Amino acid sequence: MPGTMPSIDRDALTRLQAGDEQALRRIFDDHFSTLSQEAATVLEDPGGAPRVVENVFVRVWDDRTEFESPEALESFLHKATREAAARAQSRRASLHRFESHEGVHTHGPLHR
């Protein structure tokens, strides 16, 4: 994994599970850079990495009560980031293939 990041402690996880937005902010701040680097390695356009990581943290907030341990949350962060980046890259590649077909335009008015 590129970079290093602090471990998530039990207290931060407990506070996150209780709905403490500051706990989410702390975890986000501690992990954003490293996770963005991970996402950027998958994406052809590394500029999309922050959005990928932000979306992963939305899932963390939505599923915050499901994480049984700090290690489970850390594992989720890495796995979800890699998977979300791969999906984003796949969508981008599919759109590029679609747009590259002769006569297919995804922008502007349709011509008949």
N, C-alpha and C positions, 0 to 999 in steps of 0.2 A: 504494500500500500504506500502511495506517495505521502510524504510528510508524516508527522506524528501529531497526535492530539491527546489531550488529557482524558483520562478515563472518566466515565460517568459514575458518580458515587451514589450510594443507596439513598442518601438524603435528597439529592436532586431528582432521582426517579420518583421517590415518594411524593415530593412536592408537585412534580409534573402530573402524576396520577391524580392528585387532589385538585388539579385545575389551576395551578399556580403558573401564570403566564411568564413571570420572571424566571422560573426554573427552565421553561422552554427557551427563553431568550438566552440564558446562560449556556445551555447545551448547544443551541444554534451558534452562538458566538464562538464557542470552543471548537466546533466541528466543521463550520462552514467552509473554511479555506481548504482543509484536507479533502472534504467530500467534493468540493468544486474541482479540485485537481483530478480526483478519480473520474468524475463525470467528463472532464475535458479530454481525458485519454481515450474515451470511447467516441466522442463526438468529433466529426470533421470540422465543425464550427464550434470551437471552445467557448465562444461568446454565449452560447446557450446553456452552459454549465450552471451558472447561478440560478436560472429558472428551474432547472431540473432539481437542484438541491432544495430550493424553496418549496417545491411541490412535495418533495419527500417529507419535509418538516410539517406540511399541512396534514399529511397522513399520520405522522407521529402524534400530532395534537388530536386528531380524530380517533386514533386507536390507543391513546395514552394509557388506558386502564388495562390493556392487553399484555403489556410487557412485564414479564415475571421477574426480571433481574436487570441490573445495569448492563450486563454482558449481552443479554437478549436484545436490548435496545441498540447497543453498539453494533451488533451483528446485523440487525435490521437496517440501520443507517447505511452501512456499506453495501449490503445486498440490494436494498431498494434503490440506492443511487446508481449502481451499475445497471440494474434492470431498467430503470427509467431512462437512463442515458441511451441504452441500447434500443429501447422502443422509439425514443426521439430520433435517433440516427436512422432507424429503419423507416420511420414515417418520412423523414427528409429524403432518403434515397428513393422511396416509392414515388413521392411527389416529383422528384427530379426525372425519374423514368417516365412518368405519366406526361410531364410537360415536354419531354424531348421527342415524343411521337409527333410525326408530321401532321400538321393541321389541328393539333390539340392545344388549346390556349385556356389557361385557368384564370386569366385576368382580362378584364374588359368585357364589352358586350358580346353576346353570342351572335355569330353570323350564320345565316341560313341560306 
